[in-house]
Amino acid sequence: MSRREAMIRFEQRFALLREVIAGYRIQLQKMEQEVVELFATNQLSAISACMSERQRIVSLMNRLEQFVRKWESGADTGITHEPKREHLNT
């Protein structure tokens, strides 16, 4: 695998993580509407469960965003194992 191919795959992983984060944002918006509906029908236990799930998703989403910010900014340097493999080709 060339260095360029490795970098493209690396960038694709960050794009996938951003899609996952966007999916979580959509899920949170749906949950907000669900809580309003549950509140209207006075389903307090269901609201509590929904809010616990929301907290779990927000925490996970924040950790993923932090991971992407931290490692994507370092993607310029690249991660490659090719220099270690060069001796195998001689």
Summary of the structure (lengths in Angstrom):
residues: 90
radius of gyration: 20.7
end to end distance: 17.2
largest distance: 73.5
contacts: 201
relative contact order: 0.15
helix: 88%
strand: 0%
